[in-house]
Amino acid sequence: MISKIGNSPQMTFQGDKLKSSSEVQQQFSSFLKNALNEVNTSQIHSNDMTTKLVHNQGVELHDVLIAQQKASVAMQLTLEVRNKGVEAYQEIMRMHV
């Protein structure tokens, strides 16, 4: 049985000042840089694992395949986020003010 909805938690003001747009831009910029660095690291790790497998340096095939898939999914996600960002920008540019 589903219980009835109780009081929802209310949002309260913490007394913190609002962040300026430059602070938000810096945080967003650093978030994107960190995300891209993680994707790059994933790609490099995948390439290193593949090289070690080819040179028979004690790497298991399944570990290489997992690393390659992780790198592939990370790259696909990055490209989709970029595409959505470009679409959003283009939509904003088409708006009449």
OpenMM code with the backbone's topology and positions (N, CA, C; nanometers):
from openmm import Vec3, app, unit

residues = "MET ILE SER LYS ILE GLY ASN SER PRO GLN MET THR PHE GLN GLY ASP LYS LEU LYS SER SER SER GLU VAL GLN GLN GLN PHE SER SER PHE LEU LYS ASN ALA LEU ASN GLU VAL ASN THR SER GLN ILE HIS SER ASN ASP MET THR THR LYS LEU VAL HIS ASN GLN GLY VAL GLU LEU HIS ASP VAL LEU ILE ALA GLN GLN LYS ALA SER VAL ALA MET GLN LEU THR LEU GLU VAL ARG ASN LYS GLY VAL GLU ALA TYR GLN GLU ILE MET ARG MET HIS VAL".split()
positions = [
    Vec3(0.0839, -0.1181, 0.0000),
    Vec3(0.0000, 0.0000, 0.0000),
    Vec3(0.0881, 0.1240, 0.0000),
    Vec3(0.0469, 0.2221, -0.0708),
    Vec3(0.1225, 0.3463, -0.0792),
    Vec3(0.0784, 0.4378, 0.0328),
    Vec3(0.1747, 0.4874, 0.1078),
    Vec3(0.1404, 0.5788, 0.2166),
    Vec3(0.1088, 0.7155, 0.1594),
    Vec3(0.0273, 0.7904, 0.2321),
    Vec3(-0.0117, 0.9214, 0.1812),
    Vec3(0.1050, 1.0188, 0.1909),
    Vec3(0.0979, 1.1187, 0.1106),
    Vec3(0.2051, 1.2175, 0.1048),
    Vec3(0.1987, 1.3046, 0.2284),
    Vec3(0.3098, 1.3129, 0.2978),
    Vec3(0.3170, 1.3972, 0.4165),
    Vec3(0.3667, 1.5352, 0.3796),
    Vec3(0.4048, 1.6077, 0.4794),
    Vec3(0.4591, 1.7407, 0.4553),
    Vec3(0.5918, 1.7283, 0.3820),
    Vec3(0.6040, 1.7999, 0.2748),
    Vec3(0.7298, 1.7965, 0.2011),
    Vec3(0.8293, 1.8889, 0.2697),
    Vec3(0.9561, 1.8548, 0.2661),
    Vec3(1.0549, 1.9425, 0.3292),
    Vec3(1.0568, 2.0775, 0.2597),
    Vec3(1.0625, 2.1801, 0.3380),
    Vec3(1.0617, 2.3142, 0.2818),
    Vec3(1.2043, 2.3630, 0.2641),
    Vec3(1.2203, 2.4427, 0.1636),
    Vec3(1.3513, 2.5010, 0.1395),
    Vec3(1.3669, 2.6212, 0.2305),
    Vec3(1.4819, 2.6317, 0.2896),
    Vec3(1.5072, 2.7454, 0.3776),
    Vec3(1.6272, 2.8224, 0.3265),
    Vec3(1.6280, 2.9480, 0.3547),
    Vec3(1.7394, 3.0334, 0.3166),
    Vec3(1.8504, 3.0144, 0.4181),
    Vec3(1.9680, 2.9841, 0.3723),
    Vec3(2.0800, 2.9552, 0.4604),
    Vec3(2.1537, 3.0806, 0.5045),
    Vec3(2.1183, 3.1928, 0.4518),
    Vec3(2.1872, 3.3152, 0.4895),
    Vec3(2.3118, 3.3411, 0.4072),
    Vec3(2.3428, 3.2520, 0.3158),
    Vec3(2.4594, 3.2726, 0.2298),
    Vec3(2.4240, 3.3760, 0.1236),
    Vec3(2.5233, 3.4521, 0.0869),
    Vec3(2.4976, 3.5501, -0.0183),
    Vec3(2.4885, 3.4790, -0.1524),
    Vec3(2.4197, 3.5394, -0.2433),
    Vec3(2.4094, 3.4842, -0.3772),
    Vec3(2.5436, 3.4981, -0.4474),
    Vec3(2.5742, 3.4013, -0.5291),
    Vec3(2.7013, 3.4041, -0.6001),
    Vec3(2.6897, 3.4941, -0.7217),
    Vec3(2.7970, 3.5626, -0.7509),
    Vec3(2.7978, 3.6496, -0.8682),
    Vec3(2.8073, 3.5644, -0.9941),
    Vec3(2.7747, 3.6248, -1.1061),
    Vec3(2.7771, 3.5497, -1.2315),
    Vec3(2.9184, 3.5040, -1.2664),
    Vec3(3.0190, 3.5826, -1.2300),
    Vec3(3.1566, 3.5411, -1.2602),
    Vec3(3.1957, 3.4191, -1.1779),
    Vec3(3.1474, 3.4108, -1.0529),
    Vec3(3.1761, 3.2927, -0.9706),
    Vec3(3.1081, 3.1694, -1.0285),
    Vec3(2.9855, 3.1860, -1.0739),
    Vec3(2.9127, 3.0742, -1.1336),
    Vec3(2.9805, 3.0308, -1.2628),
    Vec3(3.0249, 3.1277, -1.3437),
    Vec3(3.0940, 3.0951, -1.4680),
    Vec3(3.2228, 3.0194, -1.4406),
    Vec3(3.2963, 3.0611, -1.3373),
    Vec3(3.4207, 2.9919, -1.3024),
    Vec3(3.3914, 2.8494, -1.2584),
    Vec3(3.2879, 2.8309, -1.1774),
    Vec3(3.2538, 2.6968, -1.1316),
    Vec3(3.2123, 2.6090, -1.2491),
    Vec3(3.1306, 2.6626, -1.3387),
    Vec3(3.0866, 2.5865, -1.4550),
    Vec3(3.2046, 2.5538, -1.5451),
    Vec3(3.2917, 2.6506, -1.5645),
    Vec3(3.4102, 2.6301, -1.6470),
    Vec3(3.5001, 2.5217, -1.5882),
    Vec3(3.5221, 2.5274, -1.4575),
    Vec3(3.6077, 2.4262, -1.3945),
    Vec3(3.5408, 2.2893, -1.3978),
    Vec3(3.4075, 2.2852, -1.3868),
    Vec3(3.3357, 2.1584, -1.3975),
    Vec3(3.3563, 2.0968, -1.5359),
    Vec3(3.3426, 2.1779, -1.6400),
    Vec3(3.3617, 2.1272, -1.7761),
    Vec3(3.5051, 2.0814, -1.7998),
    Vec3(3.6012, 2.1591, -1.7496),
    Vec3(3.7418, 2.1200, -1.7659),
    Vec3(3.7699, 1.9878, -1.6964),
    Vec3(3.7179, 1.9710, -1.5753),
    Vec3(3.7383, 1.8459, -1.5023),
    Vec3(3.6737, 1.7290, -1.5754),
    Vec3(3.5540, 1.7500, -1.6281),
    Vec3(3.4856, 1.6434, -1.7011),
    Vec3(3.5640, 1.6041, -1.8260),
    Vec3(3.6139, 1.7032, -1.8995),
    Vec3(3.6928, 1.6728, -2.0190),
    Vec3(3.8241, 1.6044, -1.9839),
    Vec3(3.8849, 1.6442, -1.8733),
    Vec3(4.0077, 1.5775, -1.8290),
    Vec3(3.9813, 1.4322, -1.7931),
    Vec3(3.8665, 1.4044, -1.7321),
    Vec3(3.8324, 1.2662, -1.6985),
    Vec3(3.8114, 1.1829, -1.8245),
    Vec3(3.7466, 1.2406, -1.9249),
    Vec3(3.7274, 1.1696, -2.0515),
    Vec3(3.8626, 1.1433, -2.1168),
    Vec3(3.9496, 1.2426, -2.1162),
    Vec3(4.0826, 1.2264, -2.1738),
    Vec3(4.1611, 1.1183, -2.0995),
    Vec3(4.1540, 1.1201, -1.9682),
    Vec3(4.2231, 1.0190, -1.8879),
    Vec3(4.1702, 0.8798, -1.9199),
    Vec3(4.0403, 0.8691, -1.9377),
    Vec3(3.9793, 0.7413, -1.9730),
    Vec3(4.0290, 0.6925, -2.1087),
    Vec3(4.0399, 0.7827, -2.2044),
    Vec3(4.0904, 0.7466, -2.3374),
    Vec3(4.2371, 0.7018, -2.3305),
    Vec3(4.3170, 0.7747, -2.2555),
    Vec3(4.4591, 0.7407, -2.2408),
    Vec3(4.4751, 0.6054, -2.1728),
    Vec3(4.3962, 0.5819, -2.0685),
    Vec3(4.4017, 0.4538, -1.9970),
    Vec3(4.3643, 0.3393, -2.0913),
    Vec3(4.2622, 0.3597, -2.1722),
    Vec3(4.2205, 0.2576, -2.2680),
    Vec3(4.3322, 0.2276, -2.3676),
    Vec3(4.3957, 0.3324, -2.4187),
    Vec3(4.5064, 0.3127, -2.5133),
    Vec3(4.6240, 0.2411, -2.4476),
    Vec3(4.6556, 0.2779, -2.3243),
    Vec3(4.7652, 0.2121, -2.2523),
    Vec3(4.7357, 0.0640, -2.2303),
    Vec3(4.6116, 0.0350, -2.1923),
    Vec3(4.5740, -0.1051, -2.1691),
    Vec3(4.5834, -0.1850, -2.2992),
    Vec3(4.5409, -0.1252, -2.4093),
    Vec3(4.5476, -0.1933, -2.5387),
    Vec3(4.6927, -0.2200, -2.5776),
    Vec3(4.7784, -0.1217, -2.5578),
    Vec3(4.9205, -0.1385, -2.5889),
    Vec3(4.9822, -0.2488, -2.5040),
    Vec3(4.9481, -0.2514, -2.3763),
    Vec3(5.0016, -0.3557, -2.2883),
    Vec3(4.9529, -0.4936, -2.3301),
    Vec3(4.8278, -0.5028, -2.3751),
    Vec3(4.7756, -0.6313, -2.4206),
    Vec3(4.8489, -0.6776, -2.5460),
    Vec3(4.8720, -0.5860, -2.6386),
    Vec3(4.9398, -0.6203, -2.7637),
    Vec3(5.0822, -0.6676, -2.7367),
    Vec3(5.1497, -0.6049, -2.6401),
    Vec3(5.2877, -0.6411, -2.6082),
    Vec3(5.2966, -0.7490, -2.5007),
    Vec3(5.1829, -0.8104, -2.4686),
    Vec3(5.1770, -0.9218, -2.3733),
    Vec3(5.2416, -0.8857, -2.2394),
    Vec3(5.1947, -0.7761, -2.1803),
    Vec3(5.2502, -0.7290, -2.0537),
    Vec3(5.1581, -0.7594, -1.9356),
    Vec3(5.0917, -0.8722, -1.9395),
    Vec3(5.0139, -0.9178, -1.8249),
    Vec3(4.8794, -0.8497, -1.8057),
    Vec3(4.8182, -0.8076, -1.9137),
    Vec3(4.6863, -0.7447, -1.9054),
    Vec3(4.5842, -0.8414, -1.9633),
    Vec3(4.4744, -0.8573, -1.8935),
    Vec3(4.3697, -0.9484, -1.9389),
    Vec3(4.2827, -0.8810, -2.0451),
    Vec3(4.2351, -0.9608, -2.1381),
    Vec3(4.1527, -0.9100, -2.2471),
    Vec3(4.0255, -0.8432, -2.1954),
    Vec3(3.9613, -0.9043, -2.0968),
    Vec3(3.8359, -0.8470, -2.0478),
    Vec3(3.8586, -0.7105, -1.9819),
    Vec3(3.9738, -0.6913, -1.9182),
    Vec3(4.0042, -0.5603, -1.8596),
    Vec3(4.0210, -0.4537, -1.9683),
    Vec3(4.0837, -0.4934, -2.0783),
    Vec3(4.1026, -0.4009, -2.1904),
    Vec3(3.9680, -0.3648, -2.2523),
    Vec3(3.8831, -0.4647, -2.2713),
    Vec3(3.7522, -0.4389, -2.3306),
    Vec3(3.6667, -0.3492, -2.2420),
    Vec3(3.6742, -0.3694, -2.1118),
    Vec3(3.5989, -0.2847, -2.0187),
    Vec3(3.6505, -0.1416, -2.0251),
    Vec3(3.7826, -0.1249, -2.0270),
    Vec3(3.8409, 0.0094, -2.0348),
    Vec3(3.8011, 0.0783, -2.1650),
    Vec3(3.8006, 0.0026, -2.2753),
    Vec3(3.7616, 0.0602, -2.4033),
    Vec3(3.6153, 0.1026, -2.4037),
    Vec3(3.5296, 0.0211, -2.3451),
    Vec3(3.3875, 0.0560, -2.3409),
    Vec3(3.3619, 0.1773, -2.2523),
    Vec3(3.4326, 0.1847, -2.1398),
    Vec3(3.4180, 0.3020, -2.0526),
    Vec3(3.4605, 0.4286, -2.1261),
    Vec3(3.5716, 0.4201, -2.1977),
    Vec3(3.6196, 0.5358, -2.2733),
    Vec3(3.5218, 0.5723, -2.3843),
    Vec3(3.4667, 0.4720, -2.4494),
    Vec3(3.3715, 0.4958, -2.5571),
    Vec3(3.2440, 0.5619, -2.5056),
    Vec3(3.1911, 0.5121, -2.3952),
    Vec3(3.0691, 0.5696, -2.3378),
    Vec3(3.0944, 0.7126, -2.2905),
    Vec3(3.2099, 0.7354, -2.2298),
    Vec3(3.2435, 0.8704, -2.1836),
    Vec3(3.2527, 0.9669, -2.3013),
    Vec3(3.3119, 0.9226, -2.4114),
    Vec3(3.3229, 1.0081, -2.5296),
    Vec3(3.1862, 1.0342, -2.5916),
    Vec3(3.1026, 0.9313, -2.5993),
    Vec3(2.9679, 0.9498, -2.6542),
    Vec3(2.8876, 1.0481, -2.5700),
    Vec3(2.8984, 1.0367, -2.4390),
    Vec3(2.8282, 1.1290, -2.3504),
    Vec3(2.8778, 1.2714, -2.3708),
    Vec3(3.0081, 1.2868, -2.3821),
    Vec3(3.0658, 1.4195, -2.4038),
    Vec3(3.0146, 1.4810, -2.5339),
    Vec3(3.0109, 1.4017, -2.6388),
    Vec3(2.9621, 1.4519, -2.7674),
    Vec3(2.8143, 1.4888, -2.7614),
    Vec3(2.7347, 1.4096, -2.6907),
    Vec3(2.5921, 1.4408, -2.6789),
    Vec3(2.5692, 1.5677, -2.5975),
    Vec3(2.6470, 1.5858, -2.4924),
    Vec3(2.6354, 1.7085, -2.4128),
    Vec3(2.6736, 1.8291, -2.4978),
    Vec3(2.7806, 1.8145, -2.5751),
    Vec3(2.8206, 1.9230, -2.6651),
    Vec3(2.7114, 1.9538, -2.7663),
    Vec3(2.6540, 1.8499, -2.8254),
    Vec3(2.5486, 1.8695, -2.9248),
    Vec3(2.4276, 1.9403, -2.8645),
    Vec3(2.3894, 1.9012, -2.7435),
    Vec3(2.2755, 1.9660, -2.6774),
    Vec3(2.3075, 2.1115, -2.6455),
    Vec3(2.4298, 2.1384, -2.6067),
    Vec3(2.4706, 2.2762, -2.5795),
    Vec3(2.4654, 2.3618, -2.7042),
    Vec3(2.5115, 2.3076, -2.8157),
    Vec3(2.5079, 2.3803, -2.9427),
    Vec3(2.3631, 2.4026, -2.9864),
    Vec3(2.2792, 2.3008, -2.9708),
    Vec3(2.1377, 2.3155, -3.0063),
    Vec3(2.0711, 2.4232, -2.9215),
    Vec3(2.1005, 2.4246, -2.7926),
    Vec3(2.0421, 2.5254, -2.7036),
    Vec3(2.0879, 2.6647, -2.7438),
    Vec3(2.2151, 2.6788, -2.7761),
    Vec3(2.2680, 2.8083, -2.8200),
    Vec3(2.1991, 2.8536, -2.9484),
    Vec3(2.1853, 2.7627, -3.0432),
    Vec3(2.1209, 2.7977, -3.1698),
    Vec3(1.9747, 2.8360, -3.1486),
    Vec3(1.9075, 2.7665, -3.0588),
    Vec3(1.7682, 2.7991, -3.0281),
    Vec3(1.7570, 2.9381, -2.9670),
    Vec3(1.8479, 2.9713, -2.8785),
    Vec3(1.8478, 3.1048, -2.8172),
    Vec3(1.8742, 3.2112, -2.9229),
    Vec3(1.9654, 3.1838, -3.0151),
    Vec3(1.9976, 3.2813, -3.1191),
    Vec3(1.8807, 3.3029, -3.2153),
    Vec3(1.7930, 3.2036, -3.2295),
    Vec3(1.6768, 3.2176, -3.3179),
    Vec3(1.5619, 3.2938, -3.2522),
    Vec3(1.5691, 3.3158, -3.1222),
    Vec3(1.4605, 3.3855, -3.0522),
    Vec3(1.4556, 3.5315, -3.0929),
    Vec3(1.3340, 3.5801, -3.1084),
    Vec3(1.3137, 3.7216, -3.1378),
    Vec3(1.2879, 3.7940, -3.0074),
    Vec3(1.3582, 3.9033, -2.9887),
    Vec3(1.3435, 3.9786, -2.8637),
    Vec3(1.2521, 4.0962, -2.8838),
] * unit.nanometer
topology = app.Topology()
chain = topology.addChain("A")
for resn in residues:
    res = topology.addResidue(resn, chain)
    for name in ("N", "CA", "C"):
        topology.addAtom(name, app.Element.getBySymbol(name[0]), res)
